[in-house]
Amino acid sequence: MNNIDADLNNQNSENENKVEEVVENLLIKQTIDNKIVEAKTIALNAKHNEAIVVLLDTLNMFLENAEKENLEIQIKANILLMLGNQYFMTEEFDYAEKYFNQVISLNEIDSSLKEIGRSYHSIGNIYALQKLWSKALENYELSIDKNEEANHLLGLGGTFHNIRIILSQTINIKKRLKYYKKRLKFYEKEGKNKLFGYFYHELALLYNDYGKKKNELEFLEKALASKLEHKIEYELANTYYFLAGFHDDNDDEDKAFEYYISALELMLKHSEFEYAGTTVQYLELSLDECTDNEQKQKAINLLKIVEEQNIFEEKRKIFDGIEIGEYNAE
């Protein structure tokens, strides 16, 4: 009987220890999560050096407890990416690149981490700001490749935008066309269909620069079809916007009005306001001329939301055309 009691006591003690371990694990993880939120809040107020102090403390806490508490590697990736972003915003580029590279090194442990592609993008920004164009382009391409492999496509529009800026500053239109066609051919060969819409969109903008309207419309429509097919909704607004502009330039006001409505709907849904000013202005000026009552009412409803939400807040930081804000695609 005493043996049975002893066994039960031991079992109860083991269970209690396991419960204590679980509770301790949850408390540590919660503390780290809270500190990450604290750092984000501080960073949003542009107090980047203060955010760095909090993040370094958070990283140390993670490293001290990672093995025994079985903390997810994704937490470490997030902390390192945030550190890189904050050093980037203080223009301490050596430190920023150091932490971005630490994120990239986690590829050996978990190649699906979305922070890896984002880190390549941010390293590209570092080189772009230093006008080291070839290194910037290399890292932007790696960002695209890595995000495609891990199926993290949200935010790639910014990477393609930065590539466009770099190419426009370094080579002529013919060579830019050749670049995009070569890259598109590579992705077609690899069967990476989800990227086609991005390349079609970029080719359309190049044909616009070239003055080739027929080709511009062809590739804008291809971009729209591809993004719709692959349900890349968060990158549709810019294609709708440029389609609207194309039809406006070619005096097809009904089509332009319809596309501007589609663009604004998605801008509001995904909080992407890069072209919102022009879109809202067009819809406001065109309301009286719209003969389609259904489309007109849609526009009125959207414009009311715009007014209520005061959306014309600066969302990005731009330097020489390169988007340098934190890569913050969730």
C-alpha positions as a Markdown table, in Angstrom:
| # | Residue | x | y | z |
|---|---|---|---|---|
| 1 | Met | 0.0 | 0.0 | 0.0 |
| 2 | Asn | 2.8 | 2.4 | 0.9 |
| 3 | Asn | 4.5 | 1.7 | -2.4 |
| 4 | Ile | 1.2 | 2.6 | -4.3 |
| 5 | Asp | 1.0 | 5.8 | -2.3 |
| 6 | Ala | 4.6 | 6.6 | -3.1 |
| 7 | Asp | 4.0 | 6.0 | -6.8 |
| 8 | Leu | 1.0 | 8.2 | -6.8 |
| 9 | Asn | 2.8 | 10.9 | -5.0 |
| 10 | Asn | 5.7 | 10.7 | -7.5 |
| 11 | Gln | 3.2 | 10.8 | -10.4 |
| 12 | Asn | 1.4 | 13.8 | -8.9 |
| 13 | Ser | 4.8 | 15.6 | -8.4 |
| 14 | Glu | 5.8 | 14.9 | -12.0 |
| 15 | Asn | 2.4 | 16.2 | -13.3 |
| 16 | Glu | 2.8 | 19.3 | -11.1 |
| 17 | Asn | 6.3 | 19.9 | -12.5 |
| 18 | Lys | 5.0 | 19.5 | -16.1 |
| 19 | Val | 2.2 | 22.0 | -15.4 |
| 20 | Glu | 4.7 | 24.4 | -13.9 |
| 21 | Glu | 6.9 | 24.1 | -17.0 |
| 22 | Val | 4.0 | 24.8 | -19.3 |
| 23 | Val | 2.9 | 27.8 | -17.3 |
| 24 | Glu | 6.5 | 29.1 | -17.2 |
| 25 | Asn | 6.8 | 28.6 | -21.0 |
| 26 | Leu | 3.5 | 30.5 | -21.5 |
| 27 | Leu | 4.7 | 33.4 | -19.2 |
| 28 | Ile | 8.0 | 33.8 | -21.0 |
| 29 | Lys | 6.4 | 33.7 | -24.4 |
| 30 | Gln | 3.8 | 36.2 | -23.3 |
| 31 | Thr | 6.5 | 38.5 | -21.9 |
| 32 | Ile | 8.4 | 38.3 | -25.2 |
| 33 | Asp | 5.2 | 39.0 | -27.2 |
| 34 | Asn | 4.4 | 42.0 | -25.0 |
| 35 | Lys | 7.9 | 43.4 | -25.5 |
| 36 | Ile | 7.5 | 43.0 | -29.3 |
| 37 | Val | 4.2 | 44.9 | -29.1 |
| 38 | Glu | 5.9 | 47.6 | -26.9 |
| 39 | Ala | 8.8 | 47.9 | -29.5 |
| 40 | Lys | 6.3 | 48.3 | -32.3 |
| 41 | Thr | 4.4 | 51.0 | -30.5 |
| 42 | Ile | 7.6 | 52.9 | -29.7 |
| 43 | Ala | 8.8 | 52.6 | -33.4 |
| 44 | Leu | 5.4 | 53.9 | -34.7 |
| 45 | Asn | 6.3 | 57.1 | -32.7 |
| 46 | Ala | 9.6 | 57.3 | -34.6 |
| 47 | Lys | 11.6 | 56.6 | -31.4 |
| 48 | His | 13.8 | 54.1 | -33.2 |
| 49 | Asn | 16.7 | 54.1 | -30.7 |
| 50 | Glu | 14.3 | 53.3 | -27.8 |
| 51 | Ala | 12.7 | 50.5 | -29.9 |
| 52 | Ile | 16.2 | 49.1 | -30.5 |
| 53 | Val | 16.9 | 48.9 | -26.7 |
| 54 | Val | 13.6 | 47.0 | -26.1 |
| 55 | Leu | 14.3 | 44.7 | -29.1 |
| 56 | Leu | 17.8 | 43.9 | -28.0 |
| 57 | Asp | 16.5 | 43.0 | -24.5 |
| 58 | Thr | 13.8 | 40.9 | -26.1 |
| 59 | Leu | 16.3 | 39.1 | -28.3 |
| 60 | Asn | 18.5 | 38.3 | -25.2 |
| 61 | Met | 15.4 | 36.9 | -23.4 |
| 62 | Phe | 14.6 | 34.7 | -26.4 |
| 63 | Leu | 18.1 | 33.4 | -26.7 |
| 64 | Glu | 18.3 | 32.6 | -22.9 |
| 65 | Asn | 15.0 | 30.6 | -23.0 |
| 66 | Ala | 14.7 | 29.4 | -26.6 |
| 67 | Glu | 16.0 | 25.8 | -26.0 |
| 68 | Lys | 14.5 | 25.0 | -22.7 |
| 69 | Glu | 11.2 | 26.6 | -23.4 |
| 70 | Asn | 11.0 | 25.3 | -27.0 |
| 71 | Leu | 10.2 | 28.8 | -28.4 |
| 72 | Glu | 9.3 | 29.0 | -32.1 |
| 73 | Ile | 12.0 | 30.1 | -34.5 |
| 74 | Gln | 9.5 | 32.5 | -36.2 |
| 75 | Ile | 9.6 | 34.6 | -33.0 |
| 76 | Lys | 13.4 | 35.0 | -33.4 |
| 77 | Ala | 13.0 | 35.9 | -37.1 |
| 78 | Asn | 10.5 | 38.6 | -36.2 |
| 79 | Ile | 12.7 | 40.1 | -33.6 |
| 80 | Leu | 15.7 | 40.1 | -35.9 |
| 81 | Leu | 13.7 | 41.6 | -38.7 |
| 82 | Met | 12.4 | 44.4 | -36.5 |
| 83 | Leu | 15.9 | 45.1 | -35.2 |
| 84 | Gly | 17.1 | 45.4 | -38.8 |
| 85 | Asn | 14.3 | 47.7 | -39.6 |
| 86 | Gln | 14.9 | 50.0 | -36.7 |
| 87 | Tyr | 18.7 | 50.3 | -37.4 |
| 88 | Phe | 17.7 | 51.0 | -41.0 |
| 89 | Met | 15.5 | 53.8 | -39.9 |
| 90 | Thr | 18.4 | 55.3 | -37.9 |
| 91 | Glu | 20.6 | 54.9 | -41.0 |
| 92 | Glu | 23.0 | 52.5 | -39.2 |
| 93 | Phe | 23.2 | 50.4 | -42.2 |
| 94 | Asp | 26.0 | 48.0 | -41.1 |
| 95 | Tyr | 23.9 | 47.0 | -38.0 |
| 96 | Ala | 20.7 | 46.8 | -40.1 |
| 97 | Glu | 22.4 | 44.5 | -42.7 |
| 98 | Lys | 23.9 | 42.4 | -39.8 |
| 99 | Tyr | 20.4 | 41.6 | -38.4 |
| 100 | Phe | 18.8 | 41.1 | -41.8 |
| 101 | Asn | 21.5 | 38.6 | -42.7 |
| 102 | Gln | 20.9 | 36.8 | -39.4 |
| 103 | Val | 17.3 | 36.4 | -40.5 |
| 104 | Ile | 18.4 | 35.0 | -43.8 |
| 105 | Ser | 20.7 | 32.5 | -42.1 |
| 106 | Leu | 17.5 | 31.0 | -40.5 |
| 107 | Asn | 16.7 | 29.6 | -43.9 |
| 108 | Glu | 18.7 | 26.5 | -43.0 |
| 109 | Ile | 16.2 | 25.8 | -40.1 |
| 110 | Asp | 12.9 | 26.9 | -41.7 |
| 111 | Ser | 12.9 | 28.0 | -45.4 |
| 112 | Ser | 9.2 | 29.0 | -45.1 |
| 113 | Leu | 9.8 | 32.0 | -42.9 |
| 114 | Lys | 8.3 | 35.1 | -44.6 |
| 115 | Glu | 10.9 | 37.3 | -42.8 |
| 116 | Ile | 13.7 | 35.9 | -45.1 |
| 117 | Gly | 12.3 | 37.4 | -48.3 |
| 118 | Arg | 11.6 | 40.6 | -46.5 |
| 119 | Ser | 15.2 | 40.7 | -45.3 |
| 120 | Tyr | 16.5 | 40.4 | -48.9 |
| 121 | His | 14.2 | 43.3 | -49.8 |
| 122 | Ser | 15.5 | 45.4 | -47.0 |
| 123 | Ile | 19.2 | 44.7 | -47.8 |
| 124 | Gly | 18.3 | 45.8 | -51.4 |
| 125 | Asn | 17.0 | 49.1 | -49.9 |
| 126 | Ile | 20.3 | 49.6 | -48.1 |
| 127 | Tyr | 22.3 | 49.2 | -51.3 |
| 128 | Ala | 19.8 | 51.3 | -53.3 |
| 129 | Leu | 20.2 | 54.2 | -50.9 |
| 130 | Gln | 23.9 | 54.0 | -51.4 |
| 131 | Lys | 23.4 | 53.8 | -55.1 |
| 132 | Leu | 25.0 | 50.4 | -55.4 |
| 133 | Trp | 22.5 | 49.4 | -58.0 |
| 134 | Ser | 23.7 | 46.0 | -59.0 |
| 135 | Lys | 23.8 | 44.8 | -55.4 |
| 136 | Ala | 20.4 | 46.3 | -54.8 |
| 137 | Leu | 19.0 | 44.6 | -57.8 |
| 138 | Glu | 20.5 | 41.2 | -56.8 |
| 139 | Asn | 18.9 | 41.4 | -53.4 |
| 140 | Tyr | 15.5 | 42.5 | -54.8 |
| 141 | Glu | 15.6 | 39.5 | -57.2 |
| 142 | Leu | 16.5 | 37.2 | -54.3 |
| 143 | Ser | 13.5 | 38.7 | -52.3 |
| 144 | Ile | 11.2 | 37.9 | -55.2 |
| 145 | Asp | 12.5 | 34.3 | -55.6 |
| 146 | Lys | 12.4 | 33.6 | -51.9 |
| 147 | Asn | 8.9 | 35.0 | -51.4 |
| 148 | Glu | 7.6 | 33.0 | -54.3 |
| 149 | Glu | 9.2 | 29.8 | -53.0 |
| 150 | Ala | 7.6 | 30.3 | -49.6 |
| 151 | Asn | 4.3 | 31.5 | -51.1 |
| 152 | His | 4.6 | 34.9 | -49.4 |
| 153 | Leu | 3.5 | 37.3 | -52.2 |
| 154 | Leu | 2.1 | 40.1 | -50.1 |
| 155 | Gly | 4.3 | 43.1 | -50.4 |
| 156 | Leu | 6.1 | 42.1 | -53.6 |
| 157 | Gly | 4.6 | 45.1 | -55.4 |
| 158 | Gly | 7.0 | 47.2 | -53.5 |
| 159 | Thr | 10.0 | 45.1 | -54.5 |
| 160 | Phe | 9.0 | 45.3 | -58.2 |
| 161 | His | 8.5 | 49.1 | -57.8 |
| 162 | Asn | 12.1 | 49.4 | -56.5 |
| 163 | Ile | 13.5 | 47.3 | -59.3 |
| 164 | Arg | 11.6 | 49.6 | -61.8 |
| 165 | Ile | 13.3 | 52.7 | -60.2 |
| 166 | Ile | 16.7 | 51.1 | -60.3 |
| 167 | Leu | 16.4 | 50.1 | -63.9 |
| 168 | Ser | 15.1 | 53.5 | -64.9 |
| 169 | Gln | 18.2 | 55.1 | -63.5 |
| 170 | Thr | 20.7 | 52.7 | -64.9 |
| 171 | Ile | 19.6 | 51.5 | -68.4 |
| 172 | Asn | 17.5 | 52.6 | -71.3 |
| 173 | Ile | 14.0 | 51.4 | -72.1 |
| 174 | Lys | 15.0 | 48.8 | -74.6 |
| 175 | Lys | 17.3 | 47.2 | -72.1 |
| 176 | Arg | 14.6 | 47.4 | -69.4 |
| 177 | Leu | 12.2 | 45.6 | -71.7 |
| 178 | Lys | 14.8 | 43.0 | -72.4 |
| 179 | Tyr | 15.4 | 42.5 | -68.6 |
| 180 | Tyr | 11.7 | 41.9 | -67.8 |
| 181 | Lys | 11.2 | 39.6 | -70.8 |
| 182 | Lys | 14.2 | 37.6 | -69.8 |
| 183 | Arg | 13.0 | 37.3 | -66.2 |
| 184 | Leu | 9.5 | 36.5 | -67.3 |
| 185 | Lys | 10.8 | 33.7 | -69.6 |
| 186 | Phe | 12.8 | 32.3 | -66.7 |
| 187 | Tyr | 9.7 | 32.2 | -64.4 |
| 188 | Glu | 7.6 | 30.7 | -67.2 |
| 189 | Lys | 10.2 | 27.9 | -67.6 |
| 190 | Glu | 10.1 | 27.3 | -63.8 |
| 191 | Gly | 6.3 | 27.3 | -63.8 |
| 192 | Lys | 6.1 | 30.1 | -61.2 |
| 193 | Asn | 2.8 | 31.3 | -62.5 |
| 194 | Lys | 1.8 | 33.5 | -59.6 |
| 195 | Leu | 4.5 | 36.0 | -60.5 |
| 196 | Phe | 3.3 | 36.6 | -64.1 |
| 197 | Gly | 0.8 | 39.3 | -63.1 |
| 198 | Tyr | 3.7 | 41.4 | -61.6 |
| 199 | Phe | 5.8 | 41.1 | -64.7 |
| 200 | Tyr | 2.9 | 41.8 | -67.0 |
| 201 | His | 2.1 | 45.0 | -65.0 |
| 202 | Glu | 5.8 | 46.1 | -65.2 |
| 203 | Leu | 5.9 | 45.5 | -68.9 |
| 204 | Ala | 2.7 | 47.5 | -69.3 |
| 205 | Leu | 4.3 | 50.5 | -67.6 |
| 206 | Leu | 7.4 | 50.2 | -69.8 |
| 207 | Tyr | 5.3 | 50.2 | -72.9 |
| 208 | Asn | 3.6 | 53.3 | -71.6 |
| 209 | Asp | 7.0 | 54.9 | -71.3 |
| 210 | Tyr | 7.7 | 53.7 | -74.8 |
| 211 | Gly | 4.5 | 55.3 | -76.1 |
| 212 | Lys | 3.1 | 51.9 | -77.3 |
| 213 | Lys | -0.5 | 52.1 | -76.2 |
| 214 | Lys | -1.6 | 48.9 | -77.7 |
| 215 | Asn | 1.0 | 46.9 | -75.9 |
| 216 | Glu | 0.4 | 48.8 | -72.7 |
| 217 | Leu | -3.3 | 47.8 | -72.7 |
| 218 | Glu | -2.5 | 44.2 | -73.7 |
| 219 | Phe | -0.2 | 43.7 | -70.7 |
| 220 | Leu | -2.4 | 45.6 | -68.2 |
| 221 | Glu | -5.3 | 43.3 | -69.1 |
| 222 | Lys | -2.9 | 40.3 | -68.8 |
| 223 | Ala | -1.8 | 41.5 | -65.4 |
| 224 | Leu | -5.4 | 41.9 | -64.3 |
| 225 | Ala | -6.4 | 38.4 | -65.5 |
| 226 | Ser | -3.3 | 36.8 | -63.9 |
| 227 | Lys | -3.8 | 38.5 | -60.5 |
| 228 | Leu | -7.5 | 37.5 | -60.6 |
| 229 | Glu | -6.7 | 33.9 | -61.5 |
| 230 | His | -4.2 | 33.5 | -58.7 |
| 231 | Lys | -6.4 | 35.5 | -56.2 |
| 232 | Ile | -3.6 | 38.1 | -55.6 |
| 233 | Glu | -6.2 | 40.6 | -54.6 |
| 234 | Tyr | -3.9 | 42.9 | -52.6 |
| 235 | Glu | -2.0 | 43.7 | -55.7 |
| 236 | Leu | -5.0 | 44.4 | -57.9 |
| 237 | Ala | -5.6 | 48.0 | -56.9 |
| 238 | Asn | -2.6 | 49.3 | -58.8 |
| 239 | Thr | -3.5 | 47.4 | -62.0 |
| 240 | Tyr | -7.1 | 48.7 | -61.8 |
| 241 | Tyr | -5.7 | 52.2 | -61.3 |
| 242 | Phe | -3.5 | 52.1 | -64.4 |
| 243 | Leu | -6.2 | 50.6 | -66.5 |
| 244 | Ala | -8.5 | 53.4 | -65.4 |
| 245 | Gly | -5.8 | 55.9 | -66.4 |
| 246 | Phe | -5.4 | 54.3 | -69.7 |
| 247 | His | -9.1 | 54.5 | -70.5 |
| 248 | Asp | -9.3 | 58.0 | -69.2 |
| 249 | Asp | -6.5 | 59.0 | -71.6 |
| 250 | Asn | -8.3 | 57.4 | -74.4 |
| 251 | Asp | -11.6 | 59.1 | -73.7 |
| 252 | Asp | -13.5 | 56.0 | -72.5 |
| 253 | Glu | -14.9 | 57.6 | -69.4 |
| 254 | Asp | -17.3 | 54.9 | -68.5 |
| 255 | Lys | -14.6 | 52.3 | -68.4 |
| 256 | Ala | -12.3 | 54.6 | -66.5 |
| 257 | Phe | -15.0 | 55.3 | -63.9 |
| 258 | Glu | -15.6 | 51.6 | -63.4 |
| 259 | Tyr | -11.9 | 50.8 | -63.0 |
| 260 | Tyr | -11.3 | 53.7 | -60.6 |
| 261 | Ile | -14.2 | 52.3 | -58.4 |
| 262 | Ser | -12.6 | 48.8 | -58.4 |
| 263 | Ala | -9.3 | 50.4 | -57.5 |
| 264 | Leu | -10.7 | 52.4 | -54.6 |
| 265 | Glu | -12.6 | 49.5 | -53.2 |
| 266 | Leu | -9.4 | 47.5 | -52.9 |
| 267 | Met | -7.4 | 50.4 | -51.6 |
| 268 | Leu | -9.9 | 50.8 | -48.7 |
| 269 | Lys | -10.0 | 47.0 | -48.1 |
| 270 | His | -6.2 | 46.6 | -47.9 |
| 271 | Ser | -5.2 | 50.0 | -46.7 |
| 272 | Glu | -3.1 | 50.7 | -49.7 |
| 273 | Phe | -3.4 | 54.4 | -50.5 |
| 274 | Glu | -0.5 | 55.1 | -52.9 |
| 275 | Tyr | -2.8 | 56.2 | -55.7 |
| 276 | Ala | -5.9 | 57.1 | -53.6 |
| 277 | Gly | -5.6 | 60.8 | -54.1 |
| 278 | Thr | -5.8 | 60.7 | -57.9 |
| 279 | Thr | -8.5 | 58.1 | -57.7 |
| 280 | Val | -10.7 | 60.0 | -55.3 |
| 281 | Gln | -10.2 | 63.2 | -57.3 |
| 282 | Tyr | -11.3 | 61.6 | -60.5 |
| 283 | Leu | -14.4 | 60.0 | -59.0 |
| 284 | Glu | -15.4 | 63.3 | -57.4 |
| 285 | Leu | -15.0 | 65.3 | -60.6 |
| 286 | Ser | -16.8 | 62.7 | -62.7 |
| 287 | Leu | -19.8 | 62.0 | -60.5 |
| 288 | Asp | -22.2 | 64.4 | -62.3 |
| 289 | Glu | -21.3 | 63.0 | -65.7 |
| 290 | Cys | -21.8 | 59.3 | -64.7 |
| 291 | Thr | -24.9 | 57.9 | -66.4 |
| 292 | Asp | -24.8 | 54.5 | -64.8 |
| 293 | Asn | -26.7 | 54.9 | -61.5 |
| 294 | Glu | -25.4 | 51.7 | -60.0 |
| 295 | Gln | -21.8 | 52.7 | -60.5 |
| 296 | Lys | -22.5 | 56.3 | -59.4 |
| 297 | Gln | -24.0 | 55.1 | -56.1 |
| 298 | Lys | -21.0 | 52.8 | -55.6 |
| 299 | Ala | -18.7 | 55.8 | -56.0 |
| 300 | Ile | -20.8 | 57.9 | -53.6 |
| 301 | Asn | -20.6 | 55.2 | -50.9 |
| 302 | Leu | -16.8 | 54.8 | -51.3 |
| 303 | Leu | -16.2 | 58.6 | -51.2 |
| 304 | Lys | -18.2 | 58.8 | -48.0 |
| 305 | Ile | -16.0 | 56.1 | -46.4 |
| 306 | Val | -12.9 | 58.0 | -47.6 |
| 307 | Glu | -14.2 | 61.2 | -45.9 |
| 308 | Glu | -15.2 | 59.4 | -42.7 |
| 309 | Gln | -11.9 | 57.6 | -42.3 |
| 310 | Asn | -9.6 | 60.4 | -43.3 |
| 311 | Ile | -7.4 | 58.1 | -45.3 |
| 312 | Phe | -5.0 | 60.6 | -46.7 |
| 313 | Glu | -2.3 | 59.9 | -44.1 |
| 314 | Glu | 1.2 | 59.4 | -45.3 |
| 315 | Lys | 1.7 | 55.6 | -45.4 |
| 316 | Arg | 5.2 | 55.3 | -46.9 |
| 317 | Lys | 8.6 | 57.0 | -46.7 |
| 318 | Ile | 10.1 | 57.7 | -50.2 |
| 319 | Phe | 13.7 | 58.5 | -51.0 |
| 320 | Asp | 14.7 | 59.1 | -54.6 |
| 321 | Gly | 11.7 | 57.0 | -55.6 |
| 322 | Ile | 12.8 | 53.9 | -53.6 |
| 323 | Glu | 10.3 | 52.7 | -51.0 |
| 324 | Ile | 12.3 | 52.6 | -47.8 |
| 325 | Gly | 9.6 | 52.2 | -45.2 |
| 326 | Glu | 9.7 | 49.0 | -43.0 |
| 327 | Tyr | 8.7 | 45.9 | -45.0 |
| 328 | Asn | 5.5 | 45.5 | -43.1 |
| 329 | Ala | 3.3 | 43.1 | -45.0 |
| 330 | Glu | 1.4 | 40.9 | -42.6 |
